[in-house]
Amino acid sequence: MNKKICAGVCVILTFIMFFANMSTTYSNAASTSLSSIQQQKNDVQSKIEEAKKEIDKLSSEMTAVQKQISELNAQISIYQDSIDTLQKQIDENEATIVQLEADYEKRGKALASRIVAQYESGEITYLDFLLSSESLTDFISNYYVLGELVDIDNGLLTEIEETKTNIETTKKQLEEDKATVEEQMNIVKQKASELEESRKKLAQERSATENNKSSLNSKMQELEKQEQKLLEEERKQNGAAGYVGSFSGTLSWPLSTTSRYYNLITYGYGPRNQPTAGASTNHKALDIAVSYQPVYAPADGCVDAVITESNSGGYGNYIKIKHSDNLYTCYGHLSSFNVTVGQTVTRGYKIGTSGNTGISSGPHLHWEVRVGSGTMNDRVNPLNYISKETYSKLIFCF
C-alpha cells in the first residue's frame, strides 16, 4: 500500500514538475519575445527620430533655397524693368530716325523742285543776279546774300544728318546696354533654374523620408499590438504577477520610458530562489533590468539617507526618500548619486543612476516602498502604489 502511495505521489510530482517546466519555458519564451519586441521598438523609435531630424534638415534646406530663388526672381524682375525701359528708348529713337529721314528727304525734294522750277520758268540764275549788280558794293552784297541762301539750304540738310547720326549712335549704345542686361538676366535665370531643380530634389527627398517615417510609425503600432498581445498572454499564464490590491497611482515610475528595459521586471515582490550568493530569498522589492540609466523621484519628498556601498551591506550605493503620509521609497545597487541628505526633491527629479554595486548579479535597479517608520520591516509591494496604466506596460520575467 505504501508503495502504491509513493508511486502515486511520484506520478503527481512528475506532472507538477512537467507543467511547471512548461510554464517556466513559456514564461521565458514570452519574456524573450517581449524583450525582442522591445529591442525592435527601440530600433524603430531610433529610426523615427533620425527620420524626423532628416525631415527638419531637408525642410530647412528647402526654405533656404526658396529664399534664394525669391531673391533671384526679384533681381530678374528688376532686370526686366531695365530691359523694358531700354527697349522703349530704342523704339523712341527709331521713330525719331524715321521722322528725320522723312524730313531730310522732304527738304531735299523741295530744294530740287525749287531749282528745277526756276530753271524751267526762265528766271534769272545766280550769275545773272550777280551781274545785275550796279556797283561793286552791290555785287559783294548780292554775293553774300546768295551765299547765305546756299548755306541755309545746306545747313538744314546737314543738321538733319547730324541729328540722325547722333540718335543712331545713342540707339546703338542703348542696344548694347540692353544686350548686357539681357545677358546678366539670363545668367540669373539659369541660376534660379538650377536652384529650382535643387528645391524639387529636396522636396522629393523629404517626401520619401516622410513616407519612410509613416512606414516606421505603422511598424511601431504593429509592434505595440504584438507586445500587448504577448503581455496579455503572459498575464493569463502568470496571473497578476504580484499585484495584491488596487493601483493607487501615488507613485510614478522611477525610470524614463525611453530607457532600455525600463519596464522589464526580473524579480517581483515575494519569495524567490537566491539569484546570487548573499542575496535575499524573500525579495520585498522590484528588480528592474535597466543598465546604468537615470533614476527619478516618483513623488515629492525629502532625501532621508544616502549611503555608499561600503556602508550599506548588500544594497550597494543606496538612497532612501521620505514622502508624505509616512511613505518611503528606497533605491539600491546605484552606480552614482545626484542628491544629498536633507535635500528636497520633486517628482521627476534625477536622484541617481542605476548600476551593479553591492550584492548583485548584474546591472539593475532595486526599488522598495515602505510605509510607517521606514524600516525594512515596513516594506510593501510597490505595485500597489503605481497607476494601472503603468502596470499595464510592465513585463514580468520571473
C-alpha positions in Angstrom: 0.0 0.0 0.0 2.8 2.4 0.9 4.5 1.6 -2.4 1.3 2.4 -4.3 1.0 5.7 -2.4 4.6 6.6 -3.1 4.2 5.7 -6.8 1.1 7.9 -7.0 2.9 10.8 -5.3 5.8 10.4 -7.7 3.5 10.5 -10.7 1.8 13.6 -9.3 5.1 15.3 -8.7 6.2 14.4 -12.2 3.2 16.0 -13.7 3.6 19.1 -11.4 7.3 19.4 -12.5 6.3 18.9 -16.1 3.7 21.6 -16.1 6.0 23.8 -14.0 8.7 23.4 -16.6 6.2 24.1 -19.4 5.1 27.3 -17.5 8.7 28.3 -17.0 9.5 27.6 -20.6 6.5 29.6 -21.8 7.4 32.4 -19.5 11.0 32.5 -20.7 9.8 32.3 -24.3 7.3 35.1 -23.7 9.9 37.2 -22.0 12.4 36.6 -24.8 9.7 37.6 -27.3 8.8 40.7 -25.3 12.5 41.6 -25.0 12.9 41.1 -28.7 9.9 43.3 -29.4 11.2 45.9 -27.0 14.5 45.9 -28.9 12.7 46.2 -32.2 10.7 49.1 -30.8 13.8 50.9 -29.6 15.4 50.4 -33.1 12.3 51.6 -34.8 12.0 54.6 -32.5 15.6 55.5 -33.2 14.9 55.4 -36.9 11.8 57.5 -36.5 13.9 60.1 -34.6 16.5 60.0 -37.3 13.7 60.5 -39.9 12.4 63.5 -38.0 15.8 65.1 -37.9 16.3 64.4 -41.7 12.9 65.9 -42.4 13.7 69.0 -40.4 17.1 69.3 -42.1 15.6 69.0 -45.6 12.8 71.5 -44.7 15.5 73.9 -43.5 17.5 73.5 -46.7 14.3 73.9 -48.9 13.5 77.1 -47.0 17.0 78.5 -47.7 16.8 77.5 -51.4 13.4 79.0 -51.8 14.6 82.3 -50.2 17.5 82.4 -52.8 15.0 81.7 -55.6 12.8 84.5 -54.4 15.7 86.9 -54.3 16.8 85.9 -57.8 13.3 86.3 -59.2 13.2 89.8 -57.7 16.5 90.6 -59.4 15.2 89.2 -62.7 12.2 91.5 -62.3 14.5 94.5 -61.9 16.5 93.4 -65.0 13.2 93.0 -67.0 12.1 96.5 -66.0 15.5 97.9 -67.2 15.2 96.0 -70.5 11.7 97.3 -71.0 12.9 100.9 -70.3 15.8 100.5 -72.7 13.6 99.0 -75.4 11.2 101.9 -75.0 14.0 104.3 -75.5 15.3 102.3 -78.5 11.8 102.4 -80.0 11.6 106.2 -79.5 15.0 106.7 -81.2 14.0 104.5 -84.1 10.8 106.6 -84.5 12.8 109.8 -84.4 15.3 108.5 -87.0 12.4 107.5 -89.3 11.0 111.1 -88.9 14.4 112.7 -89.6 14.9 110.6 -92.7 11.4 111.7 -93.9 12.3 115.4 -93.2 15.6 115.0 -94.9 14.0 113.5 -98.0 11.2 116.1 -97.9 13.6 119.0 -97.7 15.9 117.6 -100.4 13.0 117.1 -102.8 11.7 120.6 -102.1 15.1 122.2 -102.8 15.5 120.2 -106.0 12.0 121.1 -107.1 12.6 124.9 -106.5 15.8 124.8 -108.6 14.1 122.9 -111.4 11.2 125.3 -111.3 13.5 128.3 -111.5 15.3 126.8 -114.5 12.1 125.9 -116.4 10.4 129.3 -115.8 13.5 131.2 -117.2 14.0 133.1 -114.0 17.4 134.7 -113.6 20.3 132.5 -112.5 22.6 133.2 -109.6 25.1 134.5 -112.1 22.6 136.9 -113.7 21.7 138.0 -110.3 25.3 138.9 -109.5 26.0 140.5 -112.9 23.0 142.8 -112.5 24.7 144.5 -109.6 25.1 148.3 -110.4 28.3 148.6 -108.4 31.0 146.7 -106.7 29.3 147.2 -103.4 26.0 145.8 -104.8 27.9 142.9 -106.3 29.6 142.0 -103.0 26.2 142.4 -101.1 24.4 140.2 -103.6 27.2 137.6 -103.4 26.8 137.3 -99.7 23.0 137.1 -100.0 23.3 134.2 -102.4 25.9 132.6 -100.1 23.6 132.8 -97.1 20.8 131.1 -99.1 23.0 128.3 -100.1 24.4 127.9 -96.5 20.8 127.8 -95.1 19.8 125.1 -97.5 22.9 123.0 -96.9 22.8 123.7 -93.1 19.3 122.4 -92.7 20.3 119.2 -94.5 23.5 118.9 -92.6 21.7 119.4 -89.3 19.2 116.7 -90.0 22.0 114.3 -91.0 24.0 115.1 -87.8 20.9 114.7 -85.6 20.2 111.4 -87.3 23.8 110.2 -86.8 23.7 111.2 -83.0 20.4 109.4 -82.5 21.7 106.3 -84.3 24.8 106.3 -82.0 22.5 106.6 -79.0 20.3 103.9 -80.2 23.4 101.6 -80.8 24.5 102.3 -77.2 21.0 101.5 -75.9 21.0 98.2 -77.8 24.4 97.3 -76.3 23.2 98.2 -72.8 20.1 96.1 -73.4 22.2 93.2 -74.6 24.3 93.4 -71.5 21.3 93.5 -69.2 19.7 90.6 -71.0 23.0 88.6 -70.6 23.0 89.3 -66.9 19.3 88.4 -66.6 19.9 85.1 -68.4 22.7 84.2 -66.0 20.4 84.9 -63.1 17.6 82.9 -64.7 20.0 80.0 -65.2 21.0 80.1 -61.5 17.3 80.3 -60.5 16.5 77.3 -62.7 19.3 75.3 -61.1 18.1 76.2 -57.6 14.6 75.3 -58.6 15.8 71.8 -59.6 17.6 71.5 -56.3 14.4 72.5 -54.5 12.5 69.8 -56.3 15.1 67.2 -55.4 15.0 68.3 -51.8 11.2 68.1 -51.9 11.4 64.5 -53.3 13.9 63.5 -50.6 11.6 65.0 -47.9 8.6 63.2 -49.3 10.4 59.9 -49.4 11.6 60.4 -45.8 8.1 61.3 -44.7 6.8 58.1 -46.3 9.6 56.2 -44.6 8.6 57.8 -41.3 5.0 56.9 -41.9 6.0 53.2 -42.5 8.1 53.2 -39.3 5.1 54.6 -37.4 3.0 51.8 -38.8 5.7 49.3 -37.8 5.8 50.7 -34.3 2.0 50.3 -34.0 2.2 46.7 -35.1 5.0 46.0 -32.6 2.9 47.6 -29.8 0.0 45.4 -30.8 2.2 42.3 -30.7 3.7 43.4 -27.4 0.2 44.0 -25.9 -0.9 40.5 -27.1 2.1 38.9 -25.5 1.6 40.8 -22.3 -2.0 39.6 -22.1 -0.9 36.0 -22.8 1.8 36.2 -20.2 -0.5 37.7 -17.6 -3.1 35.0 -18.2 -0.3 32.4 -17.7 1.3 34.1 -14.7 -1.6 35.8 -13.1 -1.3 39.3 -11.6 2.5 38.9 -11.1 2.4 40.1 -7.5 -0.4 42.5 -7.7 -2.3 42.4 -4.3 -4.6 45.4 -4.3 -5.9 48.4 -6.1 -3.5 50.7 -8.1 -3.3 54.0 -6.1 -1.2 55.8 -8.6 0.6 57.6 -5.7 4.0 57.0 -7.2 5.2 57.4 -10.8 7.6 55.0 -12.3 11.2 55.8 -11.2 12.6 55.4 -14.7 12.2 57.1 -18.0 10.1 55.3 -20.7 13.0 56.0 -23.1 15.4 53.9 -21.0 16.1 50.4 -22.4 14.2 47.7 -20.3 12.6 50.4 -18.1 9.6 48.1 -17.7 11.3 44.7 -17.5 10.8 43.2 -14.0 13.3 40.4 -13.4 12.2 39.7 -9.8 8.9 40.8 -8.1 7.8 41.2 -4.5 7.9 37.9 -2.6 9.8 34.6 -2.3 12.3 33.6 -4.9 15.3 31.5 -5.5 18.6 33.1 -4.5 19.9 34.7 -7.7 23.5 35.1 -6.3 25.3 34.3 -3.1 24.2 36.6 -0.2 21.0 37.7 -2.0 17.7 37.5 -0.2 15.2 34.7 -0.9 12.3 36.8 0.4 12.5 39.7 -2.0 10.4 42.6 -0.8 11.1 44.9 -3.7 11.0 45.1 -7.5 14.2 44.4 -9.5 14.1 46.4 -12.8 16.5 45.3 -15.6 17.9 48.7 -16.6 21.6 49.2 -17.0 23.2 52.5 -15.8 20.1 54.7 -16.5 18.9 57.8 -14.7 16.6 57.2 -11.7 13.9 59.8 -10.8 12.0 60.6 -7.7 8.5 59.1 -8.1 6.9 61.8 -5.9 7.8 64.9 -4.0 9.8 64.3 -0.8 13.0 64.8 1.2 16.2 62.7 1.0 16.3 60.7 4.2 19.5 58.7 3.5 22.4 58.5 1.0 24.6 55.5 1.8 27.7 54.3 -0.1 28.4 50.7 -1.0 30.9 50.2 1.8 28.3 51.0 4.5 25.0 49.6 3.0 25.6 45.9 3.0 24.0 44.1 0.1 22.2 47.3 -1.1 25.3 48.8 -2.7 25.0 52.5 -3.2 21.7 53.3 -1.7 19.1 56.2 -1.4 16.0 56.5 0.8 13.4 59.2 0.3 10.7 60.2 2.7 7.4 61.2 1.1 4.1 62.4 2.6 1.9 60.2 4.8 4.9 58.2 6.1 5.6 56.8 2.7 9.2 55.9 1.8 11.0 54.8 -1.4 14.4 53.1 -1.5 16.8 52.6 -4.4 19.7 50.0 -4.3 22.7 49.0 -6.4 23.1 52.6 -7.8 26.3 53.5 -9.7 26.1 57.2 -8.6 24.2 59.8 -6.6 22.7 63.1 -7.6 21.3 64.2 -4.2 22.4 64.7 -0.6 20.8 64.0 2.8 18.1 66.6 3.6 17.7 67.8 0.1 14.1 68.4 -1.1 13.2 66.7 -4.4 10.2 66.9 -6.6 8.5 64.3 -8.7 10.7 63.5 -11.7 13.9 64.9 -10.2 17.0 62.9 -11.1 18.3 61.3 -7.9 21.0 59.0 -9.2 21.9 56.3 -11.8 21.2 52.6 -11.7 24.2 50.2 -11.5 25.7 47.0 -10.2 27.0 47.8 -6.7 26.5 45.6 -3.6 25.2 42.1 -3.8 24.0 42.0 -7.4 24.0 39.5 -10.3 24.1 42.3 -12.9 23.1 45.9 -13.5 19.6 46.7 -12.4 17.5 49.0 -10.1 16.3 47.6 -6.8 13.2 49.6 -5.8 11.4 49.4 -2.5 8.4 51.0 -1.0 8.0 51.3 2.8 5.1 52.6 4.9 5.4 53.6 8.5 8.7 54.3 10.1 10.7 53.5 7.0 12.5 50.4 8.3 13.0 47.1 6.4 10.1 45.7 8.4 7.8 48.3 6.7 8.4 47.1 3.1 5.3 46.7 1.0 4.6 45.7 -2.7 5.4 48.7 -4.9 2.8 47.5 -7.4 0.1 48.8 -5.1 1.4 52.4 -5.4 1.7 52.8 -9.2 -1.0 53.5 -11.7 -2.9 50.9 -13.6 -1.6 52.4 -16.8 2.0 52.0 -15.6 1.3 48.4 -14.5 -0.2 47.5 -18.0 3.2 48.3 -19.5 5.3 46.1 -17.2 6.9 42.9 -18.4 7.4 40.2 -15.8 10.3 37.8 -16.3 10.2 35.5 -13.2 
